[in-house]
């Protein structure tokens, strides 16, 4: 009876080891996805730029305020150097 219990215990330990190795591998492999993607601000800085106005543009006070706010945020987040 004792050898049978020992065999079951060894099989159970082996199964637990495989399970732990599988959990470790899946958790480590998920980290590589985030390491290669650029931070969100970098992508936004590539897509958007400062707003420029022409002399012929006629803006309301609200629109002018929004343009100034956008340009200040862009400079704070994206200006390099």
C-alpha positions in Angstrom: 0.0 0.0 0.0 2.8 2.4 0.8 4.5 2.2 -2.6 1.2 2.9 -4.4 0.7 6.1 -2.3 4.3 7.2 -3.0 3.7 6.7 -6.7 0.5 8.8 -6.6 2.3 11.5 -4.6 5.2 11.6 -7.1 2.7 11.8 -10.0 0.8 14.6 -8.3 4.0 16.5 -7.6 5.0 16.1 -11.3 1.7 17.5 -12.4 2.0 20.5 -10.1 5.5 21.2 -11.5 4.2 21.2 -15.0 1.3 23.4 -14.1 3.6 25.9 -12.4 6.0 26.0 -15.3 3.0 26.6 -17.7 1.8 29.5 -15.5 5.2 31.0 -15.3 5.7 30.8 -19.1 2.3 32.3 -19.9 2.8 35.2 -17.5 6.3 35.9 -18.8 5.3 35.8 -22.5 2.6 38.4 -21.9 5.2 41.0 -20.8 6.9 41.1 -24.3 3.8 42.7 -25.8 4.0 45.9 -23.8 7.8 46.2 -24.1 7.7 46.6 -27.8 4.8 49.1 -28.1 5.5 52.8 -27.9 4.0 54.9 -25.1 0.7 56.4 -26.0 2.0 60.0 -26.0 4.6 59.1 -28.6 2.0 57.8 -31.0 -0.2 60.9 -30.4 2.8 63.2 -31.1 3.4 61.4 -34.4 -0.2 61.7 -35.5 -1.1 65.2 -34.2 0.8 68.5 -34.4 0.3 72.1 -33.4 -2.6 74.0 -34.9 -1.6 76.8 -37.2 -3.8 79.6 -38.3 -3.9 81.7 -41.4 -4.3 85.5 -41.4 -7.7 85.0 -43.1 -9.0 82.8 -40.3 -11.8 84.5 -38.3 -12.1 82.8 -34.9 -14.5 83.2 -32.1 -13.0 83.7 -28.6 -13.9 80.2 -27.7 -12.3 78.6 -30.7 -9.2 80.8 -30.2 -9.0 79.6 -26.5 -9.3 76.0 -27.6 -6.5 76.4 -30.2 -4.2 78.0 -27.7 -5.0 75.2 -25.1 -4.3 72.5 -27.7 -1.0 74.0 -28.7 0.2 74.4 -25.1 -0.7 70.8 -24.4 1.1 69.6 -27.5 4.2 71.5 -26.6 4.2 70.1 -23.0 3.7 66.5 -24.2 5.5 66.3 -27.5 8.1 69.0 -27.7 11.5 67.3 -27.8 14.6 68.9 -26.4 
